[in-house]
Amino acid sequence: MPALASHRKPRSRTRTNSPAVGLTTAAIASVSLLSAQSATADPRPSIDEVQKKVDDLYRQAGSATQEYNRAKEATEKQRRTVDRVLDDVAKRTDSLNESRRALGSYAAAQYRTGAVTPTAALLFADSPQAYFEQSQLMDRLTEQQRSTITEFEAEQAAAAKQRAQATKSLESLTASQQSLRTSKQTVQTKLAEARELLSQLTAEEKARLAELERKREEEARRKAEARAKAEAEAEAERQRQEREQQEQAGSGTGTGTGTDTGSGTGTAGGTYAAKAEKVLSFARAQIGKPYVWGATGPSSFDCSGLTQAAWKAAGVDLPRTTWDQVKAGQSVATADLLPGDLVFFYDDISHVGIYIGDGKMIHAPKPGANVREESIYYMPIYGSVRPA
């Protein structure tokens, strides 16, 4: 009997894609992870942000430089005080030792005479007269001894007071030295951060940063030129008015002798102008010398070191820091600036330059730059001072 044909459909063999699906899932997960990491990573700062950050770091370094200058000045002053006090202590110690030696000789003499009774001393004396002479001598020694003891006690108290003063001075010196080290470290840290930030820029980014700096300088230069034009117009108007006054005075028929020279304000202005000329002459001679924080010349300067040295050339002693220099003179408005005036910058008064006219100044800008002329509008102006 023939075998019956099977009515069952043959089972088709299904191919599985599990490995492919697994790879695809893994790839999607990887892309998602990378996207998430990219989203959470710090975005690269723009060139504008880099410029602002670098400028801020240099400003902070400038402020820390003024802290360093103040601490250095305090340290030097405190060291001189300590040296003087220690010298006084040494002299006082010598005087104290001299008093101590005198007391020792008196004590020895008392011991020698105290070993013999007055009666025995009279018996053993060469003569009664010799005994009385020795007794009078001992009485005088006793008076001198009392005086010496009083002097010794005074010397001892003074020496203790000076030693306490020396200890206090040494503690102040230590504090000043610590402040000096801290300020120095702060300056170095800020400058290192600025250098690190700039070193991470590509060549293209550095070129864009340089272009931003050029535009900034150009804007400051335009403002300075506008000010120079205004100053020239004001000077021309002043001269025109002077000529008119002279012409009117010359055409008058009065018989007055005209002895009033008007030297009250003229002399004061002339004196300042003479000093300012010396200041500017010194400052111009420093152009091209490098900025070095904490430097006061002659081969390098920081900003307040330059202004201090320039005005010293005119016979005027200015304090060391910008924070003290801004108080050393008469405040003047920016519109009333004269050559020689000091112009201060930033809210923290961390920079200063010497006004030379036409909206420009000479200043020691920042690390990596040299003393140069520049527009006063390159940085935000805090205020100005006329030192003398």
TAUR-V96878 format. One record per residue. N is the residue number from 1. RES is the residue in one letter. SS is DSSP state (H for helix, E for strand, - for the rest). PHI is phi in whole degrees, 0 to 359 (* if undefined). D_CENTER is the distance of its C-alpha to the mean C-alpha in Angstrom with 1 decimal. Layout:
N	RES	SS	PHI	D_CENTER
N	RES	SS	PHI	D_CENTER
This chain:
1	M	-	*	119.6
2	P	-	287	116.8
3	A	-	294	113.4
4	L	-	285	112.0
5	A	-	288	109.1
6	S	-	285	105.9
7	H	-	271	104.7
8	R	-	284	101.1
9	K	-	285	98.4
10	P	-	297	96.7
11	R	-	289	93.2
12	S	-	281	90.6
13	R	-	268	87.7
14	T	-	272	84.4
15	R	-	271	81.4
16	T	-	264	78.2
17	N	-	247	74.8
18	S	H	304	72.7
19	P	H	300	70.7
20	A	H	295	69.7
21	V	H	298	68.8
22	G	H	297	66.6
23	L	H	295	64.7
24	T	H	297	64.2
25	T	H	298	62.9
26	A	H	296	60.5
27	A	H	295	59.2
28	I	H	297	58.7
29	A	H	297	56.8
30	S	H	294	54.6
31	V	H	297	53.8
32	S	H	297	53.1
33	L	H	296	50.8
34	L	H	296	48.9
35	S	H	296	48.7
36	A	H	294	47.4
37	Q	H	294	44.7
38	S	H	294	43.7
39	A	H	291	43.5
40	T	H	273	41.3
41	A	-	291	39.0
42	D	-	295	35.6
43	P	-	292	36.2
44	R	-	291	34.4
45	P	-	294	31.7
46	S	-	286	32.5
47	I	H	295	30.7
48	D	H	300	29.3
49	E	H	294	27.9
50	V	H	298	26.4
51	Q	H	300	24.7
52	K	H	296	23.3
53	K	H	294	22.2
54	V	H	296	20.5
55	D	H	301	18.8
56	D	H	293	17.6
57	L	H	295	16.3
58	Y	H	295	14.3
59	R	H	295	12.9
60	Q	H	297	12.1
61	A	H	295	10.5
62	G	H	296	8.4
63	S	H	295	7.5
64	A	H	295	7.1
65	T	H	296	4.8
66	Q	H	294	2.3
67	E	H	298	4.4
68	Y	H	298	4.6
69	N	H	299	2.8
70	R	H	295	4.6
71	A	H	294	7.2
72	K	H	295	7.7
73	E	H	297	8.3
74	A	H	295	10.5
75	T	H	296	12.2
76	E	H	296	13.2
77	K	H	295	14.5
78	Q	H	292	16.3
79	R	H	295	17.8
80	R	H	296	19.2
81	T	H	297	20.6
82	V	H	298	22.2
83	D	H	299	23.7
84	R	H	294	25.2
85	V	H	295	26.6
86	L	H	295	28.1
87	D	H	298	29.7
88	D	H	296	31.2
89	V	H	297	32.5
90	A	H	297	34.1
91	K	H	296	35.8
92	R	H	295	36.9
93	T	H	294	38.3
94	D	H	298	40.3
95	S	H	295	41.7
96	L	H	295	42.5
97	N	H	295	44.3
98	E	H	295	46.3
99	S	H	295	47.5
100	R	H	295	48.3
101	R	H	295	50.5
102	A	H	297	52.3
103	L	H	297	53.0
104	G	H	296	54.3
105	S	H	292	56.7
106	Y	H	294	58.0
107	A	H	296	58.6
108	A	H	294	60.5
109	A	H	296	62.6
110	Q	H	295	63.4
111	Y	H	296	64.4
112	R	H	294	66.8
113	T	H	284	68.4
114	G	H	289	68.5
115	A	-	284	70.7
116	V	-	236	73.6
117	T	-	289	75.2
118	P	H	303	75.5
119	T	H	296	79.4
120	A	H	295	79.1
121	A	H	298	76.6
122	L	H	293	79.2
123	L	H	294	82.0
124	F	H	273	80.1
125	A	-	291	78.7
126	D	-	297	80.3
127	S	-	201	81.3
128	P	H	304	80.6
129	Q	H	298	78.6
130	A	H	296	76.3
131	Y	H	294	75.8
132	F	H	295	74.9
133	E	H	297	72.5
134	Q	H	294	70.8
135	S	H	295	70.7
136	Q	H	297	69.1
137	L	H	298	66.5
138	M	H	294	65.6
139	D	H	298	65.4
140	R	H	295	62.9
141	L	H	299	61.0
142	T	H	295	60.9
143	E	H	297	59.3
144	Q	H	296	56.7
145	Q	H	297	56.1
146	R	H	299	55.4
147	S	H	296	53.0
148	T	H	294	51.3
149	I	H	297	51.0
150	T	H	298	49.4
151	E	H	295	46.9
152	F	H	298	46.3
153	E	H	296	45.6
154	A	H	295	43.1
155	E	H	298	41.4
156	Q	H	297	41.3
157	A	H	295	39.8
158	A	H	295	37.1
159	A	H	295	36.4
160	A	H	296	36.0
161	K	H	296	33.6
162	Q	H	290	31.5
163	R	H	296	31.6
164	A	H	296	30.4
165	Q	H	295	27.5
166	A	H	295	26.6
167	T	H	298	26.8
168	K	H	296	24.5
169	S	H	296	22.0
170	L	H	294	22.2
171	E	H	295	21.6
172	S	H	296	18.4
173	L	H	297	17.3
174	T	H	299	18.3
175	A	H	296	16.4
176	S	H	296	13.1
177	Q	H	294	13.9
178	Q	H	294	14.8
179	S	H	297	11.6
180	L	H	297	9.9
181	R	H	295	12.7
182	T	H	296	12.5
183	S	H	297	9.0
184	K	H	298	10.2
185	Q	H	295	13.4
186	T	H	296	12.3
187	V	H	301	10.7
188	Q	H	298	14.0
189	T	H	294	16.1
190	K	H	296	15.2
191	L	H	293	15.7
192	A	H	295	18.9
193	E	H	296	20.1
194	A	H	297	19.8
195	R	H	297	21.6
196	E	H	296	24.2
197	L	H	297	24.9
198	L	H	290	25.5
199	S	H	291	27.6
200	Q	-	276	30.0
201	L	-	283	31.0
202	T	-	283	34.4
203	A	H	299	35.0
204	E	H	295	36.4
205	E	H	294	33.4
206	K	H	296	31.0
207	A	H	294	33.3
208	R	H	294	33.2
209	L	H	296	29.4
210	A	H	297	29.3
211	E	H	293	31.9
212	L	H	298	29.8
213	E	H	295	26.9
214	R	H	296	29.4
215	K	H	295	30.7
216	R	H	296	27.4
217	E	H	295	26.7
218	E	H	295	30.2
219	E	H	296	29.9
220	A	H	296	26.8
221	R	H	293	28.7
222	R	H	297	31.7
223	K	H	294	29.8
224	A	H	294	28.4
225	E	H	295	32.0
226	A	H	297	33.4
227	R	H	293	31.0
228	A	H	299	31.9
229	K	H	296	35.6
230	A	H	296	35.2
231	E	H	294	33.5
232	A	H	294	36.3
233	E	H	295	38.9
234	A	H	296	37.5
235	E	H	293	37.5
236	A	H	297	41.0
237	E	H	294	42.1
238	R	H	297	40.7
239	Q	H	295	42.6
240	R	H	297	45.7
241	Q	H	295	45.7
242	E	H	297	45.2
243	R	H	297	48.2
244	E	H	298	50.3
245	Q	H	297	49.5
246	Q	H	294	50.5
247	E	H	294	53.7
248	Q	H	295	54.6
249	A	H	293	54.0
250	G	H	287	56.1
251	S	H	275	59.0
252	G	-	288	59.4
253	T	-	258	62.4
254	G	-	297	60.8
255	T	-	258	61.1
256	G	-	299	57.7
257	T	-	274	55.8
258	G	-	64	52.4
259	T	-	274	50.5
260	D	-	284	47.6
261	T	-	270	44.8
262	G	-	60	42.3
263	S	H	275	39.6
264	G	H	301	37.9
265	T	H	275	35.5
266	G	H	296	36.1
267	T	H	295	34.8
268	A	H	297	31.6
269	G	H	295	31.1
270	G	H	295	32.1
271	T	H	296	29.7
272	Y	H	294	26.7
273	A	H	299	28.1
274	A	H	294	28.5
275	K	H	294	24.9
276	A	H	299	23.8
277	E	H	298	26.1
278	K	H	294	24.3
279	V	H	299	20.9
280	L	H	293	22.5
281	S	H	298	24.4
282	F	H	295	21.3
283	A	H	298	19.5
284	R	H	297	22.8
285	A	H	291	23.1
286	Q	-	266	19.9
287	I	-	302	21.3
288	G	-	101	21.9
289	K	-	281	19.2
290	P	E	285	17.3
291	Y	E	284	13.9
292	V	-	222	12.1
293	W	-	295	8.7
294	G	-	87	6.8
295	A	-	268	9.8
296	T	E	237	10.7
297	G	-	101	14.4
298	P	-	274	17.2
299	S	-	267	18.1
300	S	E	204	15.1
301	F	E	213	11.9
302	D	-	258	9.1
303	C	H	298	9.6
304	S	H	284	7.7
305	G	H	293	8.8
306	L	H	292	12.2
307	T	H	296	12.6
308	Q	H	296	11.7
309	A	H	294	14.2
310	A	H	295	16.7
311	W	H	286	17.1
312	K	H	295	17.3
313	A	-	296	20.3
314	A	-	262	21.9
315	G	-	86	21.6
316	V	-	244	18.9
317	D	-	269	15.9
318	L	-	259	12.9
319	P	-	297	10.0
320	R	-	279	6.7
321	T	-	260	4.7
322	T	H	299	7.2
323	W	H	295	8.4
324	D	H	268	9.6
325	Q	H	296	10.8
326	V	-	294	12.9
327	K	-	262	14.7
328	A	-	264	15.4
329	G	-	150	18.7
330	Q	E	266	21.4
331	S	E	291	21.1
332	V	E	227	23.2
333	A	-	286	24.8
334	T	H	302	24.3
335	A	H	292	28.0
336	D	H	254	27.6
337	L	-	299	24.8
338	L	-	239	25.5
339	P	-	306	24.3
340	G	-	103	21.2
341	D	-	295	19.8
342	L	E	262	16.3
343	V	E	248	16.6
344	F	E	251	14.1
345	F	E	229	14.7
346	Y	-	70	15.2
347	D	-	296	15.9
348	D	-	269	12.4
349	I	-	51	11.1
350	S	-	264	8.9
351	H	E	215	10.3
352	V	E	210	11.8
353	G	E	220	14.8
354	I	E	255	17.3
355	Y	E	289	20.7
356	I	E	242	23.7
357	G	E	102	26.5
358	D	-	57	28.7
359	G	-	73	26.1
360	K	E	239	23.9
361	M	E	217	20.5
362	I	E	250	18.9
363	H	E	207	15.6
364	A	E	262	13.8
365	P	-	291	14.7
366	K	-	190	13.8
367	P	-	303	14.8
368	G	-	92	18.4
369	A	-	242	18.5
370	N	E	253	18.7
371	V	E	302	17.8
372	R	E	203	20.5
373	E	E	275	22.2
374	E	E	199	22.2
375	S	E	295	23.5
376	I	H	289	21.3
377	Y	H	269	23.2
378	Y	H	291	21.9
379	M	-	231	19.3
380	P	-	293	19.9
381	I	E	280	19.0
382	Y	E	269	17.5
383	G	E	174	18.3
384	S	E	221	18.4
385	V	E	221	18.2
386	R	E	255	20.3
387	P	-	295	18.5
388	A	-	224	21.9
